[in-house]
Structure formats: structure tokens, C-alpha cells
């Protein structure tokens, strides 16, 4: 599989590059990032500079690039894995529109473990319909969006069991907790890769579900697994749940 790596100079771009080279099954045919000072092939400042063959685009850049990525993918008919978070409603609409033309895989978290965590959280919520539920997420001090896309994804999975639930982001002020609340708290410190904890508490017990990322390599592995899956699909919108069926 020939991959276009968009966001190649970021921490995750480097992780994907390392993983692909160590794995040996695929190759990155084009590295794309506006941070490149020189653009000699295979490095490019923009997607549109690369006109060669490719089987899939893997994007670990920024949500701001959604317009360019979807335009390029649709124009060239190339499947795209979008692993960025924080998209606006307009950007999300562009991604959904692109999926009508080419296969699009999007997930707030590319970890298979997090996909399993989401399923467990939904199941646990069904067993404890009256429990208080709180989500706490930890990330490095350079992360710009809060709460994390993964925390919101987990919360939305729980809301499939609790459609009337409401997110309370960063609880503060006065007033007791409401029954329908799902609290989400964001912690930013040091070089934390990513930890997500879900607390499901009744008056008599607390169930804690935790996923801890020990290395960014797991996200790189997940993104490549998503690309391997995606190139076998027709146009449509796919996510981590499709890998766990």
C-alpha cells in the first residue's frame, strides 16, 4: 500500500513513519507538511503538489486542513483516514460529503483499545441506569482542544444508552449534580500521551474503566490498520467500530 502521510512533521507523523518503516509491509510515497522548508520529493508543502499514485491518505495534521484534504481526496478518488480532532460543524460536513465519493475513515482515537473501552462503557451504563458517570481525560500540556475528542466519543457512546444525558464540561460553581449529567474533566500536564478514565458510581459501588496509552505508536498502528481496511471498501463513512465488528 502506497500512503500519502499528511501532517508528516508532527509527533504522530513521525510515529506513523517509524511504524511503517519498521513494519515493512507498506511505504509512504509522499510526506506532506507546510513546515517543510524544502519540497524536494518525496516531501511536499501541500497535497496538491503530489500528483503520483497513492492507495490511501493518512492525516495527522489539524482540523483546519479538512477542506484541502477532502477536496484532494474526492478529486483524485483516494481513500482517506482522518485522525485529527476538534472539527467544526462545517468541517465535519465537508468530511461527510467527501465520504459519498470516496471511503473515509474517521476516529477521535485510533486505538483499538479505546474502541473496546467505548463498548464496555456503553454496556456498563446499561447495567447501571441510575449511576453517576464521570469521564476524566489526561493529555500532554501541548494539546489544544479540551475536552479531548476521545472523551467526547466515549460520552456519546454512553449517550446511546442515556439519550437524555447532558455533558457537563469542567464542573465548577455551585449546585448539586443532576441525574442526567455526564461530567467530563480535562487534565493537561507534562508529556502525558493519553489516559481516559470512566467512573460509574452508585451509592454502594464504583466501577472504573481505564485506557492508558503508553506510546504514540499504538495510534500509528491503528491508523495503518484503518488504512488497510479502508482500501477494500466502497465510498462511505467508517470508524473504529467497523474494525471491531
C-alpha positions, 0 to 999 in steps of 0.5 A: 500500500502506497500512503500519502502521510499528511501532517508528516512533521508532527509527533504522530507523523513521525510515529506513523513513519517509524511504524511503517518503516519498521513494519515493512509491509507498506511505504509512504510515497509522499510526506506532506507538511507546510513546515517543510522548508524544502519540497524536494520529493518525496516531501511536499508543502501541500497535497496538491503538489503530489500528483503520483499514485497513492492507495490511501491518505493518512492525516495527522495534521489539524482540523483546519486542513479538512477542506484541502484534504477532502477536496484532494481526496474526492478529486483524485478518488483516494481513500482517506483516514482522518485522525485529527480532532476538534472539527467544526460543524462545517468541517465535519460536513465537508468530511461527510460529503467527501465520504459519498465519493470516496471511503473515509475513515474517521476516529477521535482515537485510533486505538483499538483499545479505546474502541473496546473501552467505548463498548464496555462503557456503553454496556456498563451504563446499561447495567447501571441506569441510575449511576453517576458517570464521570469521564476524566481525560489526561493529555500532554500540556501541548494539546489544544482542544479540551475536552479531548475528542476521545472523551467526547466519543466515549460520552456519546457512546454512553449517550446511546444508552442515556439519550437524555444525558447532558455533558457537563464540561469542567464542573465548577460553581455551585449546585448539586449534580443532576441525574442526567449529567455526564461530567467530563474533566480535562487534565493537561500536564507534562508529556502525558500521551493519553489516559481516559478514565470512566467512573460509574458510581452508585451509592454502594459501588464504583466501577472504573474503566481505564485506557492508558496509552503508553506510546504514540505508536499504538495510534500509528498502528491503528491508523495503518490498520484503518488504512488497510481496511479502508482500501477494500471498501466502497465510498462511505463513512467508517470508524473504529467500530467497523474494525471491531465488528 
